[in-house]
Amino acid sequence: MAEKTEKKKGFFAAVKRFFKNIAKFFRDTRSEMKKVVWPSKKQVINNTIVVLVVVLLSAVVIFILDAVFGLGLGKVLELLAEL
């Protein structure tokens, strides 16, 4: 019977520790968020433009490579079909 009481005590202690750890996590998170340096509106706009330009250039390069390789493969297949 004494073992059951110890297990319950251990269980409740574990639950209490669990909730203390959750509270500590949120306190630490709040503390760290105060240290974050957020970018200005101008920085966000500039970074967004840079990302859009890089994505657009990448898309153009991939499109050109796809077209070149597609034409090349088509010519190779035509030559093989003639044989």
C-alpha positions in Angstrom: 0.0 0.0 0.0 2.9 2.3 0.8 4.3 1.9 -2.7 1.1 3.2 -4.3 1.3 6.3 -2.2 4.9 6.9 -3.3 3.9 6.4 -6.9 1.1 9.0 -6.7 3.4 11.4 -4.9 6.0 10.9 -7.7 3.4 11.3 -10.4 2.1 14.6 -9.0 5.6 15.8 -8.5 6.3 15.0 -12.2 3.1 16.8 -13.3 4.1 19.8 -11.2 7.6 19.8 -12.7 6.1 19.5 -16.2 4.0 22.6 -15.7 6.9 24.5 -14.1 9.0 23.7 -17.2 6.3 24.9 -19.5 6.1 28.2 -17.6 9.9 28.5 -17.7 9.8 27.9 -21.5 7.4 30.8 -22.0 9.3 33.1 -19.7 12.6 32.3 -21.6 10.9 32.8 -24.9 9.5 36.1 -23.9 12.9 37.2 -22.7 14.6 36.2 -26.0 11.9 37.9 -28.1 12.8 41.2 -26.4 16.4 40.8 -27.7 15.3 40.4 -31.4 16.2 43.3 -33.7 13.4 43.6 -36.1 14.1 45.0 -39.6 12.7 48.3 -40.7 10.0 48.6 -43.3 12.6 49.8 -45.9 14.8 46.8 -45.2 11.9 44.4 -45.6 10.9 46.1 -49.0 14.5 45.9 -50.2 15.0 42.3 -49.2 11.7 41.4 -50.9 12.7 43.0 -54.1 16.0 41.2 -54.1 14.3 37.9 -53.5 11.8 38.5 -56.3 14.6 39.5 -58.8 16.7 36.4 -57.9 13.6 34.1 -58.3 12.8 35.7 -61.7 16.3 35.4 -62.9 16.5 31.8 -61.8 13.2 31.0 -63.6 14.5 32.6 -66.8 17.8 30.6 -66.6 15.9 27.3 -66.0 13.5 28.1 -68.8 16.4 28.7 -71.3 18.2 25.6 -70.2 15.1 23.5 -70.5 14.4 24.9 -74.0 18.1 24.3 -75.1 18.2 20.8 -73.8 14.7 20.0 -75.2 15.8 21.1 -78.7 19.0 19.2 -78.4 17.2 16.0 -77.3 14.7 16.5 -80.1 17.6 16.7 -82.7 19.3 13.6 -81.2 16.0 11.6 -81.4 15.5 12.8 -85.0 18.9 11.5 -85.9 18.4 8.2 -84.2 15.0 7.8 -85.9 16.7 8.2 -89.3 19.1 5.4 -88.6 
